[in-house]
Amino acid sequence: MIQAFIKHVLGVDADHPGIYGDTSSYYGTVEQQGRLTLHLHMLLWIKGALTPQEIRDRIMDPESDFQKKMVEYLESVHMGEFITGSLEDVKQNLDIAELDDQYKNPTETLPIPPPPQCNQNACGECKSCQATCSWESQFNSTVDDILL
């Protein structure tokens, strides 16, 4: 998997440049998380890339097109919203949920898998569709609980 990423995405030993530019060099290491899943950390050297000082200068220049484009990009890829409502709504719902003796902190439990899918391509009326709808509602609340 990593070799394919290095060749096809970074363009190393390939007949095309990488998606980040022409990769001059790279260093990577694989790390194991607490759940025993592996993930990669990489450091890339891109030919012709801006230095950290050049990036800083362009970001700090209020007349810079670079600054405007960077802000537009950051605003387009980050979203600070909850799924089920506003911050106040989510806080209120969590306060109510925590009063129930059955409430369990989702960061201290395993996730609940989705139910089996409908055999009729999500008809919306069968028990499977109803279970999926209920699961999705619980999933959304759990995600908001974790985010809060």
N, CA, C and O atoms as a GROMACS GRO file, in nm:
protein
  592
    1MET      N    1   0.083  -0.118   0.000
    1MET     CA    2   0.000   0.000   0.000
    1MET      C    3   0.088   0.125   0.000
    1MET      O    4   0.066   0.218  -0.078
    2ILE      N    5   0.187   0.128   0.087
    2ILE     CA    6   0.274   0.245   0.098
    2ILE      C    7   0.356   0.262  -0.030
    2ILE      O    8   0.374   0.374  -0.078
    3GLN      N    9   0.404   0.152  -0.085
    3GLN     CA   10   0.481   0.161  -0.209
    3GLN      C   11   0.396   0.216  -0.323
    3GLN      O   12   0.445   0.294  -0.404
    4ALA      N   13   0.269   0.177  -0.328
    4ALA     CA   14   0.179   0.229  -0.431
    4ALA      C   15   0.157   0.378  -0.409
    4ALA      O   16   0.154   0.455  -0.505
    5PHE      N   17   0.141   0.421  -0.283
    5PHE     CA   18   0.123   0.563  -0.252
    5PHE      C   19   0.246   0.642  -0.296
    5PHE      O   20   0.233   0.747  -0.359
    6ILE      N   21   0.364   0.592  -0.264
    6ILE     CA   22   0.489   0.661  -0.299
    6ILE      C   23   0.502   0.674  -0.452
    6ILE      O   24   0.541   0.779  -0.503
    7LYS      N   25   0.470   0.568  -0.523
    7LYS     CA   26   0.485   0.572  -0.668
    7LYS      C   27   0.376   0.655  -0.736
    7LYS      O   28   0.406   0.743  -0.816
    8HIS      N   29   0.252   0.627  -0.704
    8HIS     CA   30   0.142   0.686  -0.779
    8HIS      C   31   0.099   0.823  -0.728
    8HIS      O   32   0.061   0.908  -0.808
    9VAL      N   33   0.103   0.845  -0.599
    9VAL     CA   34   0.060   0.973  -0.544
    9VAL      C   35   0.177   1.072  -0.537
    9VAL      O   36   0.164   1.188  -0.575
   10LEU      N   37   0.292   1.024  -0.489
   10LEU     CA   38   0.409   1.112  -0.480
   10LEU      C   39   0.487   1.121  -0.611
   10LEU      O   40   0.566   1.214  -0.630
   11GLY      N   41   0.465   1.026  -0.702
   11GLY     CA   42   0.531   1.029  -0.832
   11GLY      C   43   0.676   0.986  -0.830
   11GLY      O   44   0.749   1.016  -0.924
   12VAL      N   45   0.721   0.917  -0.726
   12VAL     CA   46   0.860   0.870  -0.716
   12VAL      C   47   0.876   0.750  -0.810
   12VAL      O   48   0.797   0.656  -0.806
   13ASP      N   49   0.980   0.753  -0.894
   13ASP     CA   50   1.007   0.647  -0.992
   13ASP      C   51   0.888   0.623  -1.084
   13ASP      O   52   0.861   0.510  -1.125
   14ALA      N   53   0.816   0.730  -1.114
   14ALA     CA   54   0.703   0.721  -1.206
   14ALA      C   55   0.726   0.819  -1.320
   14ALA      O   56   0.815   0.904  -1.312
   15ASP      N   57   0.647   0.808  -1.425
   15ASP     CA   58   0.662   0.897  -1.540
   15ASP      C   59   0.575   1.022  -1.528
   15ASP      O   60   0.545   1.086  -1.628
   16HIS      N   61   0.534   1.055  -1.406
   16HIS     CA   62   0.452   1.174  -1.381
   16HIS      C   63   0.493   1.236  -1.248
   16HIS      O   64   0.545   1.167  -1.161
   17PRO      N   65   0.470   1.366  -1.233
   17PRO     CA   66   0.499   1.428  -1.103
   17PRO      C   67   0.394   1.386  -1.001
   17PRO      O   68   0.285   1.341  -1.038
   18GLY      N   69   0.426   1.400  -0.874
   18GLY     CA   70   0.330   1.369  -0.769
   18GLY      C   71   0.222   1.475  -0.760
   18GLY      O   72   0.235   1.582  -0.820
   19ILE      N   73   0.117   1.446  -0.686
   19ILE     CA   74   0.007   1.543  -0.677
   19ILE      C   75   0.047   1.667  -0.597
   19ILE      O   76  -0.020   1.770  -0.608
   20TYR      N   77   0.154   1.660  -0.518
   20TYR     CA   78   0.200   1.776  -0.442
   20TYR      C   79   0.310   1.851  -0.516
   20TYR      O   80   0.357   1.955  -0.469
   21GLY      N   81   0.350   1.801  -0.631
   21GLY     CA   82   0.460   1.859  -0.708
   21GLY      C   83   0.564   1.752  -0.733
   21GLY      O   84   0.538   1.633  -0.714
   22ASP      N   85   0.682   1.795  -0.776
   22ASP     CA   86   0.790   1.702  -0.807
   22ASP      C   87   0.861   1.664  -0.677
   22ASP      O   88   0.933   1.746  -0.619
   23THR      N   89   0.842   1.541  -0.631
   23THR     CA   90   0.900   1.495  -0.505
   23THR      C   91   1.051   1.479  -0.520
   23THR      O   92   1.098   1.398  -0.600
   24SER      N   93   1.124   1.556  -0.441
   24SER     CA   94   1.270   1.547  -0.441
   24SER      C   95   1.317   1.433  -0.352
   24SER      O   96   1.410   1.360  -0.386
   25SER      N   97   1.252   1.418  -0.238
   25SER     CA   98   1.290   1.314  -0.142
   25SER      C   99   1.173   1.294  -0.046
   25SER      O  100   1.080   1.375  -0.041
   26TYR      N  101   1.179   1.186   0.030
   26TYR     CA  102   1.075   1.162   0.130
   26TYR      C  103   1.132   1.076   0.242
   26TYR      O  104   1.231   1.005   0.223
   27TYR      N  105   1.068   1.083   0.358
   27TYR     CA  106   1.100   0.997   0.470
   27TYR      C  107   0.968   0.962   0.536
   27TYR      O  108   0.885   1.050   0.559
   28GLY      N  109   0.948   0.837   0.567
   28GLY     CA  110   0.823   0.798   0.630
   28GLY      C  111   0.843   0.688   0.732
   28GLY      O  112   0.937   0.609   0.722
   29THR      N  113   0.754   0.685   0.828
   29THR     CA  114   0.756   0.579   0.928
   29THR      C  115   0.612   0.539   0.959
   29THR      O  116   0.521   0.623   0.959
   30VAL      N  117   0.593   0.413   0.984
   30VAL     CA  118   0.461   0.361   1.017
   30VAL      C  119   0.451   0.348   1.169
   30VAL      O  120   0.543   0.302   1.236
   31GLU      N  121   0.336   0.392   1.222
   31GLU     CA  122   0.315   0.389   1.366
   31GLU      C  123   0.189   0.310   1.397
   31GLU      O  124   0.092   0.310   1.320
   32GLN      N  125   0.191   0.241   1.510
   32GLN     CA  126   0.074   0.165   1.554
   32GLN      C  127  -0.004   0.247   1.656
   32GLN      O  128   0.054   0.300   1.751
   33GLN      N  129  -0.134   0.258   1.635
   33GLN     CA  130  -0.219   0.329   1.729
   33GLN      C  131  -0.260   0.235   1.842
   33GLN      O  132  -0.230   0.115   1.839
   34GLY      N  133  -0.328   0.289   1.941
   34GLY     CA  134  -0.373   0.210   2.055
   34GLY      C  135  -0.466   0.097   2.016
   34GLY      O  136  -0.472  -0.005   2.084
   35ARG      N  137  -0.540   0.114   1.906
   35ARG     CA  138  -0.633   0.011   1.859
   35ARG      C  139  -0.565  -0.087   1.763
   35ARG      O  140  -0.632  -0.163   1.693
   36LEU      N  141  -0.433  -0.086   1.760
   36LEU     CA  142  -0.350  -0.174   1.678
   36LEU      C  143  -0.362  -0.148   1.529
   36LEU      O  144  -0.321  -0.232   1.449
   37THR      N  145  -0.418  -0.034   1.490
   37THR     CA  146  -0.423   0.002   1.348
   37THR      C  147  -0.296   0.079   1.314
   37THR      O  148  -0.242   0.153   1.396
   38LEU      N  149  -0.249   0.061   1.193
   38LEU     CA  150  -0.126   0.126   1.148
   38LEU      C  151  -0.159   0.253   1.071
   38LEU      O  152  -0.260   0.260   1.001
   39HIS      N  153  -0.073   0.353   1.085
   39HIS     CA  154  -0.086   0.474   1.004
   39HIS      C  155   0.053   0.529   0.975
   39HIS      O  156   0.149   0.500   1.046
   40LEU      N  157   0.062   0.608   0.871
   40LEU     CA  158   0.188   0.656   0.818
   40LEU      C  159   0.211   0.803   0.848
   40LEU      O  160   0.119   0.885   0.836
   41HIS      N  161   0.332   0.836   0.886
   41HIS     CA  162   0.376   0.975   0.897
   41HIS      C  163   0.484   0.994   0.792
   41HIS      O  164   0.577   0.914   0.784
   42MET      N  165   0.473   1.100   0.711
   42MET     CA  166   0.573   1.124   0.606
   42MET      C  167   0.618   1.268   0.605
   42MET      O  168   0.542   1.360   0.636
   43LEU      N  169   0.742   1.285   0.570
   43LEU     CA  170   0.800   1.416   0.548
   43LEU      C  171   0.842   1.418   0.401
   43LEU      O  172   0.915   1.330   0.356
   44LEU      N  173   0.795   1.519   0.327
   44LEU     CA  174   0.824   1.528   0.184
   44LEU      C  175   0.910   1.650   0.154
   44LEU      O  176   0.895   1.755   0.217
   45TRP      N  177   0.998   1.635   0.060
   45TRP     CA  178   1.073   1.748   0.006
   45TRP      C  179   1.024   1.764  -0.138
   45TRP      O  180   1.038   1.674  -0.220
   46ILE      N  181   0.967   1.880  -0.167
   46ILE     CA  182   0.911   1.908  -0.298
   46ILE      C  183   1.000   2.009  -0.369
   46ILE      O  184   1.028   2.116  -0.315
   47LYS      N  185   1.044   1.975  -0.491
   47LYS     CA  186   1.127   2.066  -0.568
   47LYS      C  187   1.051   2.194  -0.598
   47LYS      O  188   0.936   2.191  -0.643
   48GLY      N  189   1.116   2.308  -0.574
   48GLY     CA  190   1.056   2.437  -0.606
   48GLY      C  191   0.949   2.482  -0.508
   48GLY      O  192   0.882   2.582  -0.532
   49ALA      N  193   0.932   2.410  -0.397
   49ALA     CA  194   0.829   2.448  -0.299
   49ALA      C  195   0.873   2.573  -0.224
   49ALA      O  196   0.992   2.601  -0.213
   50LEU      N  197   0.776   2.648  -0.173
   50LEU     CA  198   0.807   2.766  -0.094
   50LEU      C  199   0.873   2.726   0.038
   50LEU      O  200   0.840   2.623   0.096
   51THR      N  201   0.965   2.809   0.083
   51THR     CA  202   1.026   2.786   0.214
   51THR      C  203   0.926   2.830   0.320
   51THR      O  204   0.833   2.905   0.290
   52PRO      N  205   0.943   2.786   0.445
   52PRO     CA  206   0.854   2.834   0.551
   52PRO      C  207   0.853   2.987   0.562
   52PRO      O  208   0.748   3.046   0.589
   53GLN      N  209   0.967   3.052   0.543
   53GLN     CA  210   0.972   3.198   0.551
   53GLN      C  211   0.893   3.261   0.436
   53GLN      O  212   0.823   3.360   0.457
   54GLU      N  213   0.904   3.204   0.316
   54GLU     CA  214   0.828   3.257   0.202
   54GLU      C  215   0.677   3.241   0.224
   54GLU      O  216   0.599   3.329   0.189
   55ILE      N  217   0.639   3.129   0.280
   55ILE     CA  218   0.497   3.107   0.311
   55ILE      C  219   0.451   3.210   0.414
   55ILE      O  220   0.345   3.270   0.398
   56ARG      N  221   0.530   3.229   0.519
   56ARG     CA  222   0.496   3.327   0.624
   56ARG      C  223   0.482   3.466   0.564
   56ARG      O  224   0.386   3.537   0.593
   57ASP      N  225   0.579   3.506   0.482
   57ASP     CA  226   0.575   3.640   0.422
   57ASP      C  227   0.448   3.659   0.338
   57ASP      O  228   0.385   3.764   0.345
   58ARG      N  229   0.412   3.558   0.262
   58ARG     CA  230   0.293   3.568   0.176
   58ARG      C  231   0.164   3.568   0.258
   58ARG      O  232   0.068   3.638   0.224
   59ILE      N  233   0.162   3.491   0.366
   59ILE     CA  234   0.042   3.489   0.451
   59ILE      C  235   0.026   3.620   0.527
   59ILE      O  236  -0.086   3.667   0.547
   60MET      N  237   0.136   3.680   0.568
   60MET     CA  238   0.131   3.802   0.648
   60MET      C  239   0.103   3.926   0.563
   60MET      O  240   0.062   4.030   0.617
   61ASP      N  241   0.124   3.919   0.434
   61ASP     CA  242   0.100   4.033   0.345
   61ASP      C  243  -0.050   4.047   0.317
   61ASP      O  244  -0.108   3.962   0.249
   62PRO      N  245  -0.115   4.152   0.370
   62PRO     CA  246  -0.260   4.166   0.354
   62PRO      C  247  -0.303   4.186   0.208
   62PRO      O  248  -0.420   4.165   0.175
   63GLU      N  249  -0.212   4.227   0.123
   63GLU     CA  250  -0.245   4.246  -0.020
   63GLU      C  251  -0.218   4.120  -0.102
   63GLU      O  252  -0.239   4.120  -0.223
   64SER      N  253  -0.173   4.015  -0.036
   64SER     CA  254  -0.131   3.894  -0.106
   64SER      C  255  -0.249   3.812  -0.157
   64SER      O  256  -0.343   3.783  -0.083
   65ASP      N  257  -0.243   3.775  -0.284
   65ASP     CA  258  -0.342   3.684  -0.341
   65ASP      C  259  -0.326   3.547  -0.275
   65ASP      O  260  -0.424   3.475  -0.257
   66PHE      N  261  -0.202   3.512  -0.238
   66PHE     CA  262  -0.173   3.385  -0.170
   66PHE      C  263  -0.253   3.379  -0.040
   66PHE      O  264  -0.315   3.277  -0.010
   67GLN      N  265  -0.251   3.488   0.038
   67GLN     CA  266  -0.323   3.492   0.165
   67GLN      C  267  -0.473   3.472   0.142
   67GLN      O  268  -0.536   3.393   0.213
   68LYS      N  269  -0.527   3.541   0.046
   68LYS     CA  270  -0.670   3.530   0.019
   68LYS      C  271  -0.707   3.387  -0.023
   68LYS      O  272  -0.807   3.333   0.023
   69LYS      N  273  -0.627   3.328  -0.111
   69LYS     CA  274  -0.654   3.192  -0.157
   69LYS      C  275  -0.638   3.091  -0.043
   69LYS      O  276  -0.715   2.995  -0.034
   70MET      N  277  -0.539   3.112   0.044
   70MET     CA  278  -0.518   3.022   0.158
   70MET      C  279  -0.637   3.027   0.253
   70MET      O  280  -0.684   2.923   0.299
   71VAL      N  281  -0.686   3.147   0.282
   71VAL     CA  282  -0.802   3.161   0.370
   71VAL      C  283  -0.925   3.097   0.306
   71VAL      O  284  -1.001   3.028   0.374
   72GLU      N  285  -0.945   3.119   0.178
   72GLU     CA  286  -1.058   3.057   0.108
   72GLU      C  287  -1.050   2.905   0.117
   72GLU      O  288  -1.150   2.838   0.142
   73TYR      N  289  -0.930   2.852   0.096
   73TYR     CA  290  -0.911   2.706   0.103
   73TYR      C  291  -0.943   2.655   0.243
   73TYR      O  292  -1.019   2.560   0.259
   74LEU      N  293  -0.885   2.718   0.345
   74LEU     CA  294  -0.906   2.672   0.482
   74LEU      C  295  -1.053   2.679   0.521
   74LEU      O  296  -1.104   2.589   0.587
   75GLU      N  297  -1.120   2.784   0.480
   75GLU     CA  298  -1.263   2.796   0.512
   75GLU      C  299  -1.346   2.692   0.436
   75GLU      O  300  -1.453   2.653   0.483
   76SER      N  301  -1.298   2.648   0.321
   76SER     CA  302  -1.376   2.551   0.243
   76SER      C  303  -1.360   2.408   0.295
   76SER      O  304  -1.448   2.325   0.271
   77VAL      N  305  -1.251   2.377   0.365
   77VAL     CA  306  -1.228   2.239   0.408
   77VAL      C  307  -1.255   2.216   0.556
   77VAL      O  308  -1.251   2.102   0.602
   78HIS      N  309  -1.282   2.320   0.631
   78HIS     CA  310  -1.310   2.306   0.772
   78HIS      C  311  -1.454   2.346   0.802
   78HIS      O  312  -1.504   2.447   0.752
   79MET      N  313  -1.517   2.266   0.883
   79MET     CA  314  -1.654   2.297   0.920
   79MET      C  315  -1.666   2.279   1.071
   79MET      O  316  -1.626   2.176   1.125
   80GLY      N  317  -1.718   2.376   1.137
   80GLY     CA  318  -1.731   2.370   1.281
   80GLY      C  319  -1.876   2.363   1.325
   80GLY      O  320  -1.920   2.447   1.404
   81GLU      N  321  -1.949   2.267   1.277
   81GLU     CA  322  -2.090   2.255   1.309
   81GLU      C  323  -2.119   2.117   1.367
   81GLU      O  324  -2.045   2.021   1.343
   82PHE      N  325  -2.226   2.109   1.443
   82PHE     CA  326  -2.275   1.982   1.492
   82PHE      C  327  -2.376   1.928   1.393
   82PHE      O  328  -2.429   2.003   1.311
   83ILE      N  329  -2.404   1.799   1.400
   83ILE     CA  330  -2.498   1.737   1.307
   83ILE      C  331  -2.642   1.763   1.348
   83ILE      O  332  -2.728   1.788   1.263
   84THR      N  333  -2.668   1.757   1.479
   84THR     CA  334  -2.807   1.758   1.526
   84THR      C  335  -2.859   1.893   1.569
   84THR      O  336  -2.974   1.904   1.611
   85GLY      N  337  -2.778   1.997   1.560
   85GLY     CA  338  -2.825   2.128   1.598
   85GLY      C  339  -2.712   2.220   1.639
   85GLY      O  340  -2.595   2.194   1.612
   86SER      N  341  -2.749   2.329   1.705
   86SER     CA  342  -2.650   2.427   1.749
   86SER      C  343  -2.575   2.376   1.871
   86SER      O  344  -2.612   2.273   1.929
   87LEU      N  345  -2.472   2.447   1.911
   87LEU     CA  346  -2.396   2.412   2.030
   87LEU      C  347  -2.488   2.405   2.152
   87LEU      O  348  -2.478   2.312   2.232
   88GLU      N  349  -2.577   2.502   2.165
   88GLU     CA  350  -2.670   2.504   2.278
   88GLU      C  351  -2.763   2.383   2.276
   88GLU      O  352  -2.788   2.322   2.380
   89ASP      N  353  -2.814   2.349   2.157
   89ASP     CA  354  -2.902   2.232   2.144
   89ASP      C  355  -2.830   2.105   2.185
   89ASP      O  356  -2.885   2.023   2.259
   90VAL      N  357  -2.708   2.089   2.137
   90VAL     CA  358  -2.632   1.967   2.166
   90VAL      C  359  -2.600   1.960   2.316
   90VAL      O  360  -2.611   1.852   2.375
   91LYS      N  361  -2.563   2.071   2.377
   91LYS     CA  362  -2.537   2.073   2.522
   91LYS      C  363  -2.662   2.034   2.600
   91LYS      O  364  -2.657   1.953   2.692
   92GLN      N  365  -2.775   2.092   2.561
   92GLN     CA  366  -2.901   2.063   2.630
   92GLN      C  367  -2.938   1.915   2.615
   92GLN      O  368  -2.977   1.851   2.713
   93ASN      N  369  -2.926   1.861   2.494
   93ASN     CA  370  -2.957   1.720   2.471
   93ASN      C  371  -2.865   1.628   2.550
   93ASN      O  372  -2.910   1.526   2.604
   94LEU      N  373  -2.738   1.663   2.559
   94LEU     CA  374  -2.643   1.582   2.634
   94LEU      C  375  -2.672   1.589   2.784
   94LEU      O  376  -2.664   1.489   2.854
   95ASP      N  377  -2.706   1.708   2.833
   95ASP     CA  378  -2.741   1.723   2.975
   95ASP      C  379  -2.859   1.632   3.010
   95ASP      O  380  -2.860   1.569   3.115
   96ILE      N  381  -2.957   1.626   2.921
   96ILE     CA  382  -3.075   1.541   2.944
   96ILE      C  383  -3.035   1.394   2.936
   96ILE      O  384  -3.077   1.314   3.020
   97ALA      N  385  -2.955   1.358   2.837
   97ALA     CA  386  -2.913   1.218   2.820
   97ALA      C  387  -2.832   1.168   2.940
   97ALA      O  388  -2.847   1.053   2.981
   98GLU      N  389  -2.748   1.254   2.996
   98GLU     CA  390  -2.663   1.214   3.108
   98GLU      C  391  -2.743   1.188   3.236
   98GLU      O  392  -2.692   1.123   3.327
   99LEU      N  393  -2.866   1.237   3.243
   99LEU     CA  394  -2.952   1.211   3.359
   99LEU      C  395  -3.002   1.067   3.360
   99LEU      O  396  -3.038   1.014   3.465
  100ASP      N  397  -3.004   1.004   3.244
  100ASP     CA  398  -3.051   0.866   3.231
  100ASP      C  399  -2.943   0.770   3.282
  100ASP      O  400  -2.826   0.783   3.245
  101ASP      N  401  -2.983   0.674   3.367
  101ASP     CA  402  -2.888   0.575   3.420
  101ASP      C  403  -2.827   0.488   3.310
  101ASP      O  404  -2.720   0.431   3.330
  102GLN      N  405  -2.894   0.478   3.194
  102GLN     CA  406  -2.846   0.396   3.083
  102GLN      C  407  -2.742   0.467   2.996
  102GLN      O  408  -2.680   0.406   2.909
  103TYR      N  409  -2.722   0.597   3.021
  103TYR     CA  410  -2.626   0.674   2.939
  103TYR      C  411  -2.485   0.621   2.959
  103TYR      O  412  -2.442   0.594   3.071
  104LYS      N  413  -2.414   0.606   2.848
  104LYS     CA  414  -2.273   0.565   2.850
  104LYS      C  415  -2.194   0.664   2.766
  104LYS      O  416  -2.234   0.698   2.654
  105ASN      N  417  -2.083   0.710   2.819
  105ASN     CA  418  -1.995   0.802   2.747
  105ASN      C  419  -1.943   0.729   2.622
  105ASN      O  420  -1.881   0.624   2.635
  106PRO      N  421  -1.967   0.782   2.502
  106PRO     CA  422  -1.925   0.712   2.380
  106PRO      C  423  -1.774   0.699   2.365
  106PRO      O  424  -1.727   0.616   2.287
  107THR      N  425  -1.697   0.780   2.437
  107THR     CA  426  -1.551   0.766   2.428
  107THR      C  427  -1.502   0.649   2.513
  107THR      O  428  -1.384   0.614   2.508
  108GLU      N  429  -1.592   0.589   2.590
  108GLU     CA  430  -1.554   0.478   2.676
  108GLU      C  431  -1.621   0.347   2.635
  108GLU      O  432  -1.617   0.249   2.709
  109THR      N  433  -1.682   0.346   2.517
  109THR     CA  434  -1.751   0.226   2.468
  109THR      C  435  -1.712   0.201   2.323
  109THR      O  436  -1.658   0.288   2.255
  110LEU      N  437  -1.741   0.081   2.277
  110LEU     CA  438  -1.717   0.048   2.136
  110LEU      C  439  -1.833   0.102   2.052
  110LEU      O  440  -1.945   0.109   2.101
  111PRO      N  441  -1.807   0.139   1.928
  111PRO     CA  442  -1.916   0.189   1.843
  111PRO      C  443  -2.017   0.079   1.812
  111PRO      O  444  -1.984  -0.040   1.810
  112ILE      N  445  -2.140   0.121   1.789
  112ILE     CA  446  -2.246   0.028   1.754
  112ILE      C  447  -2.251   0.017   1.602
  112ILE      O  448  -2.268   0.118   1.533
  113PRO      N  449  -2.235  -0.104   1.547
  113PRO     CA  450  -2.237  -0.118   1.400
  113PRO      C  451  -2.376  -0.093   1.345
  113PRO      O  452  -2.476  -0.112   1.415
  114PRO      N  453  -2.384  -0.052   1.218
  114PRO     CA  454  -2.515  -0.031   1.157
  114PRO      C  455  -2.588  -0.164   1.140
  114PRO      O  456  -2.525  -0.269   1.129
  115PRO      N  457  -2.721  -0.160   1.136
  115PRO     CA  458  -2.798  -0.284   1.116
  115PRO      C  459  -2.786  -0.332   0.972
  115PRO      O  460  -2.738  -0.258   0.886
  116PRO      N  461  -2.829  -0.455   0.945
  116PRO     CA  462  -2.826  -0.506   0.806
  116PRO      C  463  -2.909  -0.416   0.714
  116PRO      O  464  -3.010  -0.359   0.756
  117GLN      N  465  -2.864  -0.406   0.591
  117GLN     CA  466  -2.933  -0.321   0.494
  117GLN      C  467  -3.062  -0.386   0.444
  117GLN      O  468  -3.080  -0.507   0.450
  118CYS      N  469  -3.149  -0.301   0.396
  118CYS     CA  470  -3.276  -0.343   0.338
  118CYS      C  471  -3.251  -0.425   0.212
  118CYS      O  472  -3.163  -0.392   0.132
  119ASN      N  473  -3.328  -0.531   0.195
  119ASN     CA  474  -3.316  -0.615   0.075
  119ASN      C  475  -3.384  -0.553  -0.046
  119ASN      O  476  -3.368  -0.602  -0.158
  120GLN      N  477  -3.460  -0.446  -0.024
  120GLN     CA  478  -3.537  -0.384  -0.132
  120GLN      C  479  -3.483  -0.247  -0.167
  120GLN      O  480  -3.559  -0.158  -0.206
  121ASN      N  481  -3.353  -0.227  -0.153
  121ASN     CA  482  -3.288  -0.100  -0.186
  121ASN      C  483  -3.349   0.019  -0.111
  121ASN      O  484  -3.394   0.116  -0.172
  122ALA      N  485  -3.349   0.009   0.021
  122ALA     CA  486  -3.395   0.119   0.108
  122ALA      C  487  -3.539   0.160   0.077
  122ALA      O  488  -3.566   0.272   0.035
  123CYS      N  489  -3.628   0.067   0.099
  123CYS     CA  490  -3.770   0.095   0.072
  123CYS      C  491  -3.827   0.198   0.168
  123CYS      O  492  -3.922   0.269   0.135
  124GLY      N  493  -3.769   0.207   0.288
  124GLY     CA  494  -3.813   0.306   0.385
  124GLY      C  495  -3.926   0.260   0.475
  124GLY      O  496  -3.966   0.332   0.566
  125GLU      N  497  -3.977   0.140   0.452
  125GLU     CA  498  -4.093   0.093   0.528
  125GLU      C  499  -4.068  -0.035   0.607
  125GLU      O  500  -4.139  -0.061   0.704
  126CYS      N  501  -3.969  -0.114   0.569
  126CYS     CA  502  -3.947  -0.242   0.636
  126CYS      C  503  -3.874  -0.222   0.770
  126CYS      O  504  -3.830  -0.112   0.803
  127LYS      N  505  -3.863  -0.332   0.844
  127LYS     CA  506  -3.796  -0.326   0.975
  127LYS      C  507  -3.649  -0.287   0.961
  127LYS      O  508  -3.594  -0.217   1.046
  128SER      N  509  -3.584  -0.333   0.854
  128SER     CA  510  -3.443  -0.297   0.831
  128SER      C  511  -3.427  -0.148   0.810
  128SER      O  512  -3.336  -0.087   0.865
  129CYS      N  513  -3.516  -0.089   0.732
  129CYS     CA  514  -3.509   0.056   0.707
  129CYS      C  515  -3.537   0.134   0.835
  129CYS      O  516  -3.473   0.236   0.862
  130GLN      N  517  -3.634   0.088   0.914
  130GLN     CA  518  -3.664   0.155   1.039
  130GLN      C  519  -3.546   0.144   1.136
  130GLN      O  520  -3.514   0.240   1.206
  131ALA      N  521  -3.482   0.027   1.140
  131ALA     CA  522  -3.365   0.008   1.227
  131ALA      C  523  -3.250   0.096   1.181
  131ALA      O  524  -3.177   0.152   1.263
  132THR      N  525  -3.233   0.109   1.049
  132THR     CA  526  -3.127   0.195   0.996
  132THR      C  527  -3.153   0.340   1.030
  132THR      O  528  -3.061   0.413   1.068
  133CYS      N  529  -3.275   0.383   1.019
  133CYS     CA  530  -3.312   0.521   1.053
  133CYS      C  531  -3.284   0.548   1.200
  133CYS      O  532  -3.229   0.652   1.235
  134SER      N  533  -3.322   0.455   1.285
  134SER     CA  534  -3.297   0.469   1.429
  134SER      C  535  -3.148   0.471   1.458
  134SER      O  536  -3.101   0.551   1.539
  135TRP      N  537  -3.072   0.383   1.390
  135TRP     CA  538  -2.927   0.379   1.410
  135TRP      C  539  -2.863   0.510   1.365
  135TRP      O  540  -2.775   0.562   1.434
  136GLU      N  541  -2.905   0.564   1.251
  136GLU     CA  542  -2.849   0.690   1.202
  136GLU      C  543  -2.874   0.804   1.299
  136GLU      O  544  -2.786   0.888   1.320
  137SER      N  545  -2.991   0.807   1.358
  137SER     CA  546  -3.024   0.910   1.456
  137SER      C  547  -2.932   0.898   1.578
  137SER      O  548  -2.879   0.997   1.628
  138GLN      N  549  -2.914   0.775   1.626
  138GLN     CA  550  -2.825   0.751   1.740
  138GLN      C  551  -2.680   0.784   1.702
  138GLN      O  552  -2.607   0.841   1.783
  139PHE      N  553  -2.640   0.748   1.581
  139PHE     CA  554  -2.504   0.778   1.534
  139PHE      C  555  -2.479   0.928   1.535
  139PHE      O  556  -2.375   0.974   1.584
  140ASN      N  557  -2.573   1.006   1.482
  140ASN     CA  558  -2.559   1.152   1.478
  140ASN      C  559  -2.546   1.210   1.618
  140ASN      O  560  -2.464   1.298   1.642
  141SER      N  561  -2.628   1.160   1.711
  141SER     CA  562  -2.620   1.207   1.850
  141SER      C  563  -2.486   1.170   1.913
  141SER      O  564  -2.427   1.249   1.987
  142THR      N  565  -2.439   1.049   1.884
  142THR     CA  566  -2.310   1.004   1.939
  142THR      C  567  -2.195   1.088   1.886
  142THR      O  568  -2.105   1.126   1.961
  143VAL      N  569  -2.197   1.118   1.756
  143VAL     CA  570  -2.092   1.202   1.698
  143VAL      C  571  -2.091   1.340   1.763
  143VAL      O  572  -1.985   1.392   1.798
  144ASP      N  573  -2.209   1.399   1.780
  144ASP     CA  574  -2.217   1.530   1.846
  144ASP      C  575  -2.171   1.522   1.991
  144ASP      O  576  -2.105   1.614   2.040
  145ASP      N  577  -2.205   1.413   2.060
  145ASP     CA  578  -2.162   1.393   2.198
  145ASP      C  579  -2.009   1.390   2.205
  145ASP      O  580  -1.950   1.456   2.291
  146ILE      N  581  -1.946   1.318   2.116
  146ILE     CA  582  -1.800   1.309   2.114
  146ILE      C  583  -1.739   1.444   2.081
  146ILE      O  584  -1.641   1.485   2.144
  147LEU      N  585  -1.796   1.514   1.983
  147LEU     CA  586  -1.743   1.645   1.945
  147LEU      C  587  -1.753   1.746   2.059
  147LEU      O  588  -1.662   1.826   2.081
  148LEU      N  589  -1.864   1.742   2.130
  148LEU     CA  590  -1.884   1.835   2.241
  148LEU      C  591  -1.785   1.807   2.352
  148LEU      O  592  -1.786   1.876   2.454
   0.00000   0.00000   0.00000
